[in-house]
């Protein structure tokens, strides 16, 4: 459970830095974020298009790691039977 | 004679596409009704739904009128500000995946109230949890009804209704509401899983196809945004280059529309006439509060969470969430493109305010501009987006109706009022509850003609963020939570959010109502309400206005704080079997500890 929680917090931290950092960039560096790239402003491109793939990557990473953790846990417990119920 | 007149006034393509969606939904609903026999079928579709179907069904239910029509309308009216909505609608699922989806599914209960009761062994808590299913549900059905009214008003804009042109907004709301309510009362949720999975693909097709056609005719996404650069950077290269239509006076200027702190987030500060640096600081605050509401709210939406119970196990629940994020993420790229196109090519909608002729209708109306170049193609594409709109509000309204009816029939009637009711009694009660809730939702829907669809959905998310999200998050991960702590936090945070939101919505409602009486005297009750509409208070206190309109920034921490403090004070009443409960929530299912909470109650169903 604690390993799963650590993994969740780690993934959430990456996500939150990106999500909460973007308004801050808009606030602190408005001219930089407003530069045009292929018609888009930089900040529009980041938020309206590129944000989705970032989240998919985080999610895919989390699911792979999370399922690995579960399987590892099952192996550990199987190795230390019969006193399994209190193992974490 | 009548039919001829009727058909002359309505575009046949638009009518055909819309009817196809409505009839398809109803036929599939009835077909499924013949196959759903037991209460378990009605509530969670028998729990054996594959990952692909379930992900499509969740996405189909989630993509509501707000996503299909509201996001485009709001991007058109507010610009960059409104982009936070689609992004956070999609990304909120990450929070659900990281912290809630797996454990909740392992715990195995039909509804959130089931979870609340199972985690805390307290029937009282079930009642509190039910209250918020209804609160969030009704706040969420209102924008769906606005979507229905707007769509029907558009399809029948040229007919004559008792001597007046166009179908009135409330008539559309009542028509759609009645059809869906009967469909749910007779069909249940088994049908809805199939129908909603299909409706996701209808919506995806309906939003993507017109965008590709429009972009190939009028230039790419980046090109549309470039047209909104009236600053020094904009140079017209060739004389033949397409120049967009002139913007009406009511449209926000280019610089404001592209600005990250635009019309939506600076509204309160502008009304108070604050200086530019302070306005920007308040806008940043507004943005953060909005982000918290949307991200945490997604993780606490009762009608979405119930779907995770239809996964066979926790691993499947995680895989489903991944696919949902891909499916809705791809979808959400398109509505803002519609908004940008709408600003350049159909700016006359800015004059329609936020009523049925306003920007909320852009997705339905925009393809019609193709008529002048390609004739019928414009009508066909407009028909397709109308079909998508029907799929959007029908699927979400049905889903909400099922979860609210489930709360009333399953929790209030089946568990609280008459625990000894027979299966037939329960089924009958389900139908009556569906009718009752449908009626209330229709009534509320007729009131919200002048609210932006997307804005209303955002408010429902804020309430979910301040009530269910803290409850689920803390209950799953903190073993020190007590019944009283959980109840106080959820009630405190949730009710404060409801109150704050109602205050600002009341002001908006009264102001827009009074605005209709610009050229004639107001009725007395409205004049009284106008005098007590808090408008002057908000103008003098922009910060309070922002914090009431977007309460998540303080309401979510408040709920969590209340939970921690009250739980610490009542630490002696932590459930005795908490170790076992935590094990059920977090241990891998392959260990064989899986305990379907509901199994104990199977005999009663």
Contacts between the chains, C-beta under 8 A, distances in Angstrom:
chain1	res1	chain2	res2	distance
A	1	B	582	7.0
A	1	B	586	4.2
A	1	B	587	7.9
A	4	B	586	6.7
A	5	B	477	6.5
A	8	B	98	4.3
A	8	B	99	5.7
A	11	B	94	7.7
A	11	B	98	5.6
A	12	B	94	7.8
A	12	B	95	7.1
A	12	B	98	5.3
A	12	B	99	7.5
A	15	B	91	7.2
A	15	B	94	5.7
A	19	B	88	7.9
A	19	B	91	6.8
A	19	B	291	6.3
A	19	B	295	7.2
A	20	B	288	7.1
A	20	B	291	7.1
A	23	B	260	7.1
A	23	B	284	5.9
A	23	B	287	4.7
A	23	B	288	6.5
A	23	B	291	7.4
A	24	B	284	7.7
A	26	B	260	3.7
A	26	B	261	7.1
A	27	B	260	7.9
A	27	B	261	7.7
A	27	B	280	6.6
A	27	B	284	5.0
A	30	B	260	7.2
A	33	B	260	6.8
A	34	B	258	7.2
A	36	B	226	7.0
A	36	B	229	6.7
A	36	B	233	6.3
A	37	B	222	7.9
A	38	B	222	4.3
A	39	B	220	7.3
A	39	B	221	7.4
A	39	B	222	2.8
A	39	B	223	5.3
A	39	B	224	7.4
A	39	B	225	5.0
A	39	B	226	3.7
A	40	B	221	7.5
A	40	B	222	5.1
A	40	B	225	5.5
A	41	B	80	7.8
A	41	B	225	7.1
A	41	B	258	5.9
A	43	B	80	7.1
A	43	B	260	5.6
A	44	B	80	6.1
A	44	B	83	7.0
A	44	B	225	6.4
A	44	B	258	7.4
A	47	B	80	7.7
A	47	B	83	5.1
A	47	B	84	7.5
A	47	B	87	5.7
A	48	B	83	5.2
A	48	B	86	7.8
A	48	B	87	7.4
A	48	B	333	7.3
A	48	B	336	5.4
A	49	B	333	6.5
A	51	B	87	5.3
A	51	B	91	7.0
A	52	B	87	7.6
A	52	B	90	6.2
A	52	B	91	8.0
A	52	B	329	3.9
A	52	B	330	7.5
A	52	B	332	7.1
A	52	B	333	6.8
A	55	B	90	6.9
A	55	B	91	5.0
A	55	B	94	5.4
A	55	B	325	6.4
A	55	B	329	6.8
A	56	B	322	7.9
A	56	B	325	6.2
A	56	B	326	6.0
A	56	B	329	6.5
A	58	B	94	6.3
A	59	B	93	7.9
A	59	B	94	5.8
A	59	B	97	5.9
A	59	B	321	7.3
A	59	B	322	5.2
A	59	B	325	5.5
A	60	B	322	6.5
A	62	B	97	6.7
A	62	B	98	6.3
A	63	B	97	7.6
A	63	B	318	5.2
A	63	B	319	6.8
A	63	B	322	5.5
A	66	B	102	7.3
A	66	B	318	6.5
A	67	B	315	6.1
A	67	B	318	7.4
A	70	B	315	7.5
A	70	B	588	4.1
A	70	B	590	7.7
A	71	B	588	7.7
A	73	B	587	7.9
A	73	B	588	5.8
A	74	B	588	5.5
A	74	B	590	5.3
A	74	B	591	6.4
A	77	B	591	6.5
A	84	B	591	7.4
A	85	B	583	7.5
